[in-house]
Each structure stands twice: as structure tokens, then as C-alpha cells.
Amino acid sequence: MKIFKHRNTSGKDRCIICGKNRDVPTVLIAQDGTRLDNNEAAIQVCVDCLVLRYAPQGCMIYQMLPLQHTTMGIVSGGKT
């Protein structure tokens, strides 16, 4: 995973976890279903917002979000 020293703050993109557009170290996370040839849409996420977990039974690396997290229209925990 490549870590960028600075976030691209020129657009209105915000971190989907904290909801902010801060100039902090950032990673790009690919969005499922957007791959076309060698291009893929991605979102910027603050490195300090990532708290990744590993589930060996599902061979999955994931991020747990608060139950009622609603940033940029993304909802976790089944709440709307």
C-alpha cells in the first residue's frame, strides 16, 4: 500500500472515516466494481483513520466502522 505524504485537497473528496479533507498522510483505497482495463476509481483515506483488522477464517482484511457511521452517504451497521 502506497502512502502519500499529502492528501489531494483540490477536490471536495473527504475521508470516508473522519469526514475531513485534511492535509495528512493518505492512502488510496480502490472502489469495488470500478475497474476498467488498468484504471480503477479510488477514495482517499487518512492513514491515521485506518485501523485494519485481519479475519483468518474469511481471509479478509477489513476496517471496522462505528455502528451508526454515516459519512458521504456511506452507512455501516445496517442503519440509514
Secondary structure, DSSP 8 states (H G I E B T S, - for coil): --EESS---SSS---TTT----SS-EEEEE-TT--BTTB--EEEEEGGG--EEEETTTTEEEE---TT-EETTEE-TT--
